[in-house]
Every structure is written in C-alpha cells, then in structure tokens.
Amino acid sequence: MVVYSRFKKIGFVLGIVSFPMSLNAATSLKKALSSTYQTSNSLAAAKHEKLAAEGLNIRNLGEFLPSVRFDATKSFSDDKSYVQGVTQTSNSSREAFVLSQNLFNGGRSLATIKINNAKVAAKYAEYIEVEQKTLSDGIKAYLDVWTKQANLRVSEKAERVYKETLDITREKEKFGVASQADVERATAEYQRINSQLAASRAELAGALAAYLNTVGIPVDQLEDPVMLINMPASEEEVLKIAMTNNPTLVKQDRNVDDAMGQDLLSKANFLPTVAVEASVGRTRVINKSLDERLSNPKSFNRGLTATLSVPIFQKGAEYAALKEASNSLAATQKRLRGIQQDIVQGCQSIWAGWQSSIEQVNNNAARVKSAEFLKESVRHEYNFGLKTLFDVYQAEKDLLDAEYALIEAKRLEFSNAYHIINLMGNLTARNLKLEEDTLTASSDESSPQTPQSSNTNS
C-alpha cells in the first residue's frame, strides 16, 4: 500500500485558494471520528448484540458434555384387602443421581456447533459493518460542513470584491468615466452575491445541525480533511482485500455456514441415536397396617441403561425440514455470489471515480490559478478604461465558479477515497488510529480479528 501524501498537505486542499481560518482551535477529522465512534447509539447496540452472541460459544462446550441431575420421588397409597379386611397404607420414596451421555446423535452436535460458530462470526461481521457505517456517516458529515465552510469563505471573499467593484464604479461615475447603467449593473451584481452569501450561510447552518447530530460535538471551524489510513496501490489490491475482508461479504459467508449447519441438522433427524444413562440411588418403602405389623424394606440401587433410537416414520415433518434447509442453503449461496459480484462492480466504479476526482482537482486547481491571473489583469485594465464592467464581472464569475468547482472536486476526492477504504473493510477505529480512549471503549482488544470470507467460491 502507498501513502497518498498529497492528502496530508494542509494547504493544498483548495489548491492556490486560501482562506483565513478562525482564531479558535479547529476540529480535526480524527477528533470528529473519535467523537462519532464514542457517541453512536447504533454502534453501542451492535457491540452488546455481538457480546450476547458470544454466549453461543459456551453452548458449544455442552454439546459433548454429559448432563447430571438429581431425581426425587415420593408416592402414597391406601389399600384395603376385602379378603382379610385389612387396610394398609404405603409410602415410598426414591432419590437418585442420574448421569446421561449421548454417544451418537446423528451428527446433531457437530451441526449445532457449526451453526453457533457461524452465528457468532456473522454477528461480529455485522458489528464491523455497523462500525464502518458509523464512521462513514461521520466522514460525510465532516466533509459536508467543511465544504459549506469553504464555499462560505469563497462567497465572503466575493462579496468584498464585488463591494469594491461597486465603489470603484460609483467613483468613476462622478468623473464621467462610468455611466449610470454601469452603476446599476454593479449594484445588481452586488445584491446577487449577497443573496448567494445568505444562501451559503443557510446551507452551512443545516450542515452544522446534521454534524452535531452525527458527531455529537459542536464545531466552529474544521481543519482540512486528511487521509487517516494509507491508500491501496491499485484496483487489484482493493479487490483482493475486499473479497476476504468486506464485512457484508463476510457476514453473508457466515450465513452460508449457518445454512450448511441447518442442512446437516435436518439430515441428522434421519439417523439413529445412541445414549447411555447411569443412575445411583436408594428406594425406601414404608408399609403400615391396622394391626401395626410393619414391613419397611430399604434398598440401594444403581443401573446403566443404553438406548438405541431409530426413526422410522415421523409424519413427514423431517422431510419438510430437510427441504426447507436445502432451499435456504441454495438461497444464501446465491446471495453470496450476488454480493461478490456487487463488490467487483463497486470496486471498478469507485476506483474509476476516485481517479477521476483526482484529475478534477488538478484541473480545477489550474483553472483557479488561471482565472485568478485573468481577473487581476482585467481589473487592472478596467481601471485604465481598457476593459468594460461586463469584462470585470465575467472574470470574477469565472474565478468564483472555478473556486466552487475545486472545493467540490476536493470533497469528492476524499469521499471516494474513504469509500474505497470502506469497501475493503478497513474503515475501523483501530485502522484509522483514532484516539486511545476510543479504542479502549471498543471491544476490539478482546475480540477476534475480523472474520475472513471462506466460501468465496460457493
């Protein structure tokens, strides 16, 4: 992988267009994403769901362990003999410890373990999926505010320039160099740029509200965005990593494992089972008749029982379950192939978009430089009466359009770059090296690494 170093040049983000920053400390992208990570309710919920799913690992241990129980029974009877005319009461009790162990259950234990492991891995992949979406939302909110702030600074600069042009035109009118029509044109252009400035402020206010909702902290000024992770060297590298690390693909791959386990479980219902049960306990019987003759036998017993169970006819329920599991497996495999195709197409599309946005940034940076030089030349010639007011405003408009286009191209460049990282499955707090308290709050240190896709050829 290579470092996309031009992202790290703070002053390059707007090419040669520079704007004054607020005296207050500006918020960096890393700080904004750290706050997004810590305050996201959806991410916190996904974390708890992942921890809950890890309980299935404990169930796996029980699939091969015996079960032990304690049984206690007590019975009472009152019998009367008509032959002898004797009434006899009988009380009996039995206490026993019973140990049960499956020797062979048709592969149900192995199928259940496969299903549980798949569910845990799928839930972890889902957590990474939510984490990536959370950080993507934070990046989008950051870029939206940064873009609106940059546009506002361009509009504020344009307002000052248009006001200066209006003042010059009014002075020229006093000396008969400019006409009343020129003054009216300059006034109209100044009012138009003021309206545009008001619109820019309104757009920024909306973006700031969305930013606060997503990131969780208010903001005054934002630093120029930077790449917090190295960019891949080629489209092939993106695709290679995405096909094993993309969380959506990994989750579906684990769903295939789950479906395979369900299919094995349904087939196990047609196989015999063998189980043994051992018990040790005592039995006590108290017999009492009216003539007070007592007979109270006590016995200690132990036993071992082996049971073979062979399914013969189960009213068609097991066949229905087998058909359902088989079709569910086929469906999940189809979805997996569909996701793989989407990733291939998305990789090609987003890589081409990123390359295009880089070219747009370079072209618009050159366009701004050229428009800036042309504007200064036209204004200089206008002051000596060699250019008309129309020429001045056309040059100003060209520069303004070029600056806006450069800002938008830069936003697209960062947006596409982080989209590539997201597609690769690398847009996580740990990979972005967010603040240490953010990583402490996450469960990455105690969790396994991101599950890798294994059914890529399913």
GULOKE-725630 format. One line per field, with one value per residue (C-alpha): residue number from 1; z negated, x negated, y; residue in three letters. Coordinates in steps of 0.5 Angstrom, whole numbers, m for minus. Each point is the difference from the previous one (the first is absolute). Layout:
<atoms>
num	[NUM,...]
w	[Z,...]
u	[X,...]
v	[Y,...]
residuo	[ALA,...]
</atoms>
This chain:
<atoms>
num	[1,2,3,4,5,6,7,8,9,10,11,12,13,14,15,16,17,18,19,20,21,22,23,24,25,26,27,28,29,30,31,32,33,34,35,36,37,38,39,40,41,42,43,44,45,46,47,48,49,50,51,52,53,54,55,56,57,58,59,60,61,62,63,64,65,66,67,68,69,70,71,72,73,74,75,76,77,78,79,80,81,82,83,84,85,86,87,88,89,90,91,92,93,94,95,96,97,98,99,100,101,102,103,104,105,106,107,108,109,110,111,112,113,114,115,116,117,118,119,120,121,122,123,124,125,126,127,128,129,130,131,132,133,134,135,136,137,138,139,140,141,142,143,144,145,146,147,148,149,150,151,152,153,154,155,156,157,158,159,160,161,162,163,164,165,166,167,168,169,170,171,172,173,174,175,176,177,178,179,180,181,182,183,184,185,186,187,188,189,190,191,192,193,194,195,196,197,198,199,200,201,202,203,204,205,206,207,208,209,210,211,212,213,214,215,216,217,218,219,220,221,222,223,224,225,226,227,228,229,230,231,232,233,234,235,236,237,238,239,240,241,242,243,244,245,246,247,248,249,250,251,252,253,254,255,256,257,258,259,260,261,262,263,264,265,266,267,268,269,270,271,272,273,274,275,276,277,278,279,280,281,282,283,284,285,286,287,288,289,290,291,292,293,294,295,296,297,298,299,300,301,302,303,304,305,306,307,308,309,310,311,312,313,314,315,316,317,318,319,320,321,322,323,324,325,326,327,328,329,330,331,332,333,334,335,336,337,338,339,340,341,342,343,344,345,346,347,348,349,350,351,352,353,354,355,356,357,358,359,360,361,362,363,364,365,366,367,368,369,370,371,372,373,374,375,376,377,378,379,380,381,382,383,384,385,386,387,388,389,390,391,392,393,394,395,396,397,398,399,400,401,402,403,404,405,406,407,408,409,410,411,412,413,414,415,416,417,418,419,420,421,422,423,424,425,426,427,428,429,430,431,432,433,434,435,436,437,438,439,440,441,442,443,444,445,446,447,448,449,450,451,452,453,454,455,456,457,458]
w	[0,1,m4,4,m2,3,m4,m6,2,m4,5,6,m1,4,5,0,m3,m7,m5,m7,m6,m7,m5,m4,0,6,m1,4,4,m5,m6,3,2,m7,m3,5,m2,m7,0,5,m3,6,m1,m7,1,5,m5,m5,5,2,m7,m1,6,m3,m5,5,m1,m7,3,5,m6,m3,7,m2,m8,m4,m4,m7,m4,m7,0,m6,0,m5,0,m5,1,m5,2,m3,0,0,m1,m6,m2,m1,2,2,1,4,1,5,1,5,1,6,3,8,5,7,6,8,3,7,2,8,0,m3,m5,6,4,m6,m2,8,m1,m6,2,7,m4,m5,6,4,m6,0,7,m1,m5,4,5,m4,m3,8,1,m6,2,7,m3,m4,6,4,m5,m1,8,1,m6,3,7,m2,m4,5,5,m5,0,7,0,m5,4,6,m4,m2,7,3,m5,2,7,m1,m4,6,5,m4,m1,8,1,m4,5,6,2,m2,2,m5,4,m3,m7,1,2,m5,m6,3,0,m7,m2,4,m4,m7,2,1,m6,m4,3,m2,m7,0,3,m5,m6,3,1,m7,m3,3,m2,m7,0,3,m3,m7,m1,2,5,2,6,3,2,7,0,1,1,m6,3,6,7,4,5,6,1,0,m7,m2,3,m3,m7,1,2,m7,m5,2,m6,4,4,m6,m3,6,0,m7,1,5,m5,m4,5,1,m7,0,6,m4,m6,5,3,m7,m2,5,m4,m6,m7,m6,m7,m7,m7,m6,m7,m7,m6,m5,m1,m7,m1,m6,m1,m6,m1,m6,m3,m1,4,3,6,2,6,2,6,3,8,6,7,7,6,7,5,8,3,8,3,5,1,m2,4,5,m5,1,8,0,m5,5,6,m4,m2,7,4,m6,1,8,m1,m5,5,6,m5,m1,7,2,m6,3,7,m3,m3,6,4,m6,0,7,m1,m6,2,7,m4,m4,5,4,m6,m1,7,m1,m6,4,6,m5,m3,6,2,m6,1,7,m2,m6,5,5,m5,m2,7,2,m7,2,7,m2,m5,6,4,5,m3,m1,m6,3,1,m7,m2,5,m3,m7,1,4,m6,m5,4,0,m7,m2,5,m3,m7,2,4,m6,m4,5,0,m8,0,6,m4,m6,4,2,m7,m2,6,m2,m7,m3,m3,m7,m6,m1,7,0,m6,m4,m7,m5,m4,6,0,m7,1,5,m1,6,m5,m3,6,6,6,6,3,7,5,1,5,6,5,m3]
u	[0,m2,1,4,m5,4,6,m5,m2,5,m1,1,8,2,m6,m2,6,m1,5,m1,1,4,m4,3,m3,2,3,m4,3,m3,3,7,0,m2,6,4,m2,1,7,3,6,1,m8,1,6,m3,m6,5,3,m7,m1,6,m1,m7,4,1,m7,2,6,m5,m4,6,1,m5,1,5,5,1,7,3,7,4,7,5,6,6,5,6,2,6,0,7,m2,m4,4,m7,m1,m8,m3,m6,m5,m6,m6,m6,m6,m5,m5,0,m5,2,m5,1,m4,2,6,m1,m5,5,m5,m5,5,2,m7,m1,7,m2,m7,3,5,m6,m4,6,1,m7,0,7,m4,m5,5,3,m6,m2,7,m1,m7,2,6,m5,m4,6,2,m7,m1,7,m2,m7,3,5,m5,m5,6,2,m7,0,6,m2,m6,4,5,m6,m3,7,1,m7,2,7,m4,m5,6,3,m6,m1,7,m2,m5,4,m4,5,8,6,1,m7,2,7,m4,m5,6,4,m6,m2,7,0,m7,3,6,m5,m3,6,2,m7,1,6,m3,m5,5,3,m6,m2,6,m1,m7,2,5,m5,m7,3,m4,1,m5,m3,m5,m2,m7,m2,2,m6,0,m1,m2,m4,3,m1,m5,5,7,m2,m3,7,4,m5,1,8,1,m2,1,6,5,6,m3,m3,7,3,m5,1,8,m2,m4,6,5,m5,0,8,0,m5,5,6,m3,m2,7,0,m6,1,m3,m3,0,m2,3,m3,3,m1,4,5,7,4,7,4,6,4,7,5,m3,m6,m4,m6,m4,m5,m4,m6,m4,m6,m1,m4,1,m2,4,m1,5,0,5,1,5,5,6,1,6,m4,m3,m7,0,4,m6,m5,3,0,m7,m2,3,m2,m7,0,3,m5,m6,4,0,m8,m1,4,m4,m6,2,2,m7,m3,4,0,m8,0,4,m2,m8,2,4,m6,m5,5,1,m8,0,5,m3,m7,4,4,m6,m3,7,0,m7,1,7,m4,m5,5,4,m5,m2,7,1,m7,2,7,m3,m3,6,m2,5,7,4,3,m7,m2,7,m2,m7,3,5,m5,m4,6,2,m7,m1,7,m2,m6,3,5,m5,m4,6,1,m8,1,7,m2,m7,4,5,m6,m2,7,1,m7,3,m6,4,0,m2,m6,m3,2,m5,6,m1,m2,6,4,m4,1,7,1,m1,m5,m5,4,3,m3,m2,4,3,m2,4,m1,6,m2,0,7]
v	[0,7,6,5,6,6,m1,2,6,5,6,m4,m2,6,1,7,2,2,3,3,m5,1,2,m6,m6,m4,m7,m6,m5,m5,3,0,m7,m2,4,m3,m7,1,3,m4,m4,m5,m2,m1,m4,m4,m1,m3,m5,m2,m2,m3,m5,m2,m4,m5,m2,m2,m4,m4,m3,m3,m4,m5,0,m5,3,m2,1,m2,m3,m1,m3,m2,m4,m1,m6,m2,m7,m5,m7,m3,m7,2,6,4,7,1,7,0,6,m1,5,0,4,m1,4,m1,1,0,0,0,m5,2,4,0,6,5,2,2,3,4,3,2,4,3,2,3,4,3,1,3,5,2,2,4,4,2,1,5,3,1,4,4,2,1,5,4,1,2,5,3,1,3,5,1,1,5,4,0,3,5,3,0,4,4,2,1,5,4,0,2,5,3,0,4,5,1,0,6,4,m1,3,6,1,m2,m6,m5,1,m1,m6,m3,2,m3,m7,1,1,m6,m5,2,m1,m7,m2,2,m5,m5,1,0,m7,m2,1,m3,m7,1,0,m6,m4,2,m3,m6,0,1,m6,m5,2,2,6,8,3,7,m2,m6,m2,m2,m7,m5,m8,m4,m6,m2,m1,m6,0,m3,m2,m7,1,3,m6,m5,2,2,m7,m3,6,3,0,m1,m6,m3,0,m3,m5,m2,0,m6,m3,0,m2,m6,m2,1,m5,m5,0,m1,m6,m3,m1,m6,m3,m5,3,m4,3,m3,1,m2,1,m1,1,m3,m2,m1,m3,1,m4,0,m4,1,m6,4,m5,4,m2,5,m2,4,m1,4,m1,2,m1,1,1,0,3,m1,4,m1,5,m4,5,7,2,4,5,m1,m1,7,3,m3,3,7,m1,m2,6,5,m2,1,7,2,m2,4,6,m1,0,6,4,m3,3,7,0,m1,5,5,0,1,6,3,0,3,5,2,0,5,4,1,2,5,3,1,3,5,2,2,3,4,3,2,3,4,3,1,4,4,2,2,4,4,1,2,6,3,m1,m5,m5,0,m1,m6,m3,1,m4,m5,m1,0,m5,m5,0,m1,m6,m3,1,m3,m6,m1,m1,m5,m4,0,m2,m6,m2,m1,m3,m5,m2,m2,m3,m5,m1,m2,m5,m3,m1,4,6,m1,4,m5,1,8,0,4,3,m5,1,m2,m7,m1,1,m5,m8,m1,m1,m6,m2,m5,3,2,m7,m1,m3,m7,m2,5,m6,m2]
residuo	[MET,VAL,VAL,TYR,SER,ARG,PHE,LYS,LYS,ILE,GLY,PHE,VAL,LEU,GLY,ILE,VAL,SER,PHE,PRO,MET,SER,LEU,ASN,ALA,ALA,THR,SER,LEU,LYS,LYS,ALA,LEU,SER,SER,THR,TYR,GLN,THR,SER,ASN,SER,LEU,ALA,ALA,ALA,LYS,HIS,GLU,LYS,LEU,ALA,ALA,GLU,GLY,LEU,ASN,ILE,ARG,ASN,LEU,GLY,GLU,PHE,LEU,PRO,SER,VAL,ARG,PHE,ASP,ALA,THR,LYS,SER,PHE,SER,ASP,ASP,LYS,SER,TYR,VAL,GLN,GLY,VAL,THR,GLN,THR,SER,ASN,SER,SER,ARG,GLU,ALA,PHE,VAL,LEU,SER,GLN,ASN,LEU,PHE,ASN,GLY,GLY,ARG,SER,LEU,ALA,THR,ILE,LYS,ILE,ASN,ASN,ALA,LYS,VAL,ALA,ALA,LYS,TYR,ALA,GLU,TYR,ILE,GLU,VAL,GLU,GLN,LYS,THR,LEU,SER,ASP,GLY,ILE,LYS,ALA,TYR,LEU,ASP,VAL,TRP,THR,LYS,GLN,ALA,ASN,LEU,ARG,VAL,SER,GLU,LYS,ALA,GLU,ARG,VAL,TYR,LYS,GLU,THR,LEU,ASP,ILE,THR,ARG,GLU,LYS,GLU,LYS,PHE,GLY,VAL,ALA,SER,GLN,ALA,ASP,VAL,GLU,ARG,ALA,THR,ALA,GLU,TYR,GLN,ARG,ILE,ASN,SER,GLN,LEU,ALA,ALA,SER,ARG,ALA,GLU,LEU,ALA,GLY,ALA,LEU,ALA,ALA,TYR,LEU,ASN,THR,VAL,GLY,ILE,PRO,VAL,ASP,GLN,LEU,GLU,ASP,PRO,VAL,MET,LEU,ILE,ASN,MET,PRO,ALA,SER,GLU,GLU,GLU,VAL,LEU,LYS,ILE,ALA,MET,THR,ASN,ASN,PRO,THR,LEU,VAL,LYS,GLN,ASP,ARG,ASN,VAL,ASP,ASP,ALA,MET,GLY,GLN,ASP,LEU,LEU,SER,LYS,ALA,ASN,PHE,LEU,PRO,THR,VAL,ALA,VAL,GLU,ALA,SER,VAL,GLY,ARG,THR,ARG,VAL,ILE,ASN,LYS,SER,LEU,ASP,GLU,ARG,LEU,SER,ASN,PRO,LYS,SER,PHE,ASN,ARG,GLY,LEU,THR,ALA,THR,LEU,SER,VAL,PRO,ILE,PHE,GLN,LYS,GLY,ALA,GLU,TYR,ALA,ALA,LEU,LYS,GLU,ALA,SER,ASN,SER,LEU,ALA,ALA,THR,GLN,LYS,ARG,LEU,ARG,GLY,ILE,GLN,GLN,ASP,ILE,VAL,GLN,GLY,CYS,GLN,SER,ILE,TRP,ALA,GLY,TRP,GLN,SER,SER,ILE,GLU,GLN,VAL,ASN,ASN,ASN,ALA,ALA,ARG,VAL,LYS,SER,ALA,GLU,PHE,LEU,LYS,GLU,SER,VAL,ARG,HIS,GLU,TYR,ASN,PHE,GLY,LEU,LYS,THR,LEU,PHE,ASP,VAL,TYR,GLN,ALA,GLU,LYS,ASP,LEU,LEU,ASP,ALA,GLU,TYR,ALA,LEU,ILE,GLU,ALA,LYS,ARG,LEU,GLU,PHE,SER,ASN,ALA,TYR,HIS,ILE,ILE,ASN,LEU,MET,GLY,ASN,LEU,THR,ALA,ARG,ASN,LEU,LYS,LEU,GLU,GLU,ASP,THR,LEU,THR,ALA,SER,SER,ASP,GLU,SER,SER,PRO,GLN,THR,PRO,GLN,SER,SER,ASN,THR,ASN,SER]
</atoms>
